[in-house]
Amino acid sequence: MKSNIVLSRYVINTINSLPENERLSIASALAGEMILGAKLTNELNPQEEMLYSVIRNFIMRDSHEYNLSLIHI
């Protein structure tokens, strides 16, 4: 990956506020995708998939905005 991944305080707080089993499942799926390029969502239950999707969208948005800001420096 040639761009930065941004985990904002909001994202971290959101993940940390989840029950432990969901927190571990979602964090593993996010790390698997963002670091390793693997899709692990098939191992999430429907509720975890929804949370994963929302959190992933926040990460992608924040990362995109940050990477754009680097271009305009």
C-alpha positions in Angstrom: 0.0 0.0 0.0 1.4 3.4 -1.0 -1.0 5.5 1.1 -1.3 6.1 4.8 -3.9 4.5 7.0 -5.4 6.9 9.6 -7.0 5.6 12.8 -8.6 8.6 14.4 -9.3 8.9 18.1 -13.0 8.5 17.2 -12.3 5.2 15.5 -10.1 3.9 18.3 -12.7 5.0 20.9 -15.5 3.3 18.9 -13.6 0.0 18.7 -12.6 0.2 22.4 -16.3 0.8 23.4 -17.4 -2.5 21.8 -17.7 -5.7 23.9 -14.5 -7.7 23.9 -15.5 -10.4 21.5 -16.8 -7.9 18.9 -13.8 -5.7 19.5 -11.4 -8.5 18.7 -13.3 -9.7 15.7 -13.7 -6.3 14.1 -10.1 -5.2 14.9 -8.8 -8.5 13.4 -10.9 -8.0 10.2 -9.7 -4.4 9.9 -6.1 -5.3 10.4 -6.4 -8.2 8.0 -7.7 -6.0 5.3 -5.7 -2.9 5.8 -2.3 -4.5 6.5 -2.5 -7.9 4.8 -5.0 -7.3 2.1 -7.1 -10.2 3.3 -10.9 -10.3 3.5 -12.0 -11.7 6.8 -15.5 -10.4 6.9 -16.9 -13.9 6.1 -16.0 -14.8 9.7 -18.1 -11.9 11.2 -21.7 -12.3 12.3 -24.3 -9.9 10.7 -24.0 -7.4 13.5 -20.2 -7.4 13.4 -20.3 -7.0 9.6 -22.5 -3.9 10.0 -20.1 -2.4 12.6 -17.1 -3.3 10.5 -18.6 -1.6 7.5 -19.3 1.6 9.4 -15.8 1.7 11.1 -14.1 0.9 7.8 -15.9 3.7 6.1 -14.6 6.1 8.8 -11.1 4.8 8.4 -11.2 5.1 4.6 -12.6 8.7 4.7 -10.1 9.9 7.3 -7.2 8.2 5.4 -8.3 9.7 2.1 -8.6 13.2 3.6 -5.2 12.9 5.2 -3.5 11.6 2.0 -5.1 14.5 0.1 -3.8 17.0 2.6 -0.2 15.7 1.9 -0.6 16.4 -1.8 -1.6 20.1 -1.1 1.3 20.9 1.1 
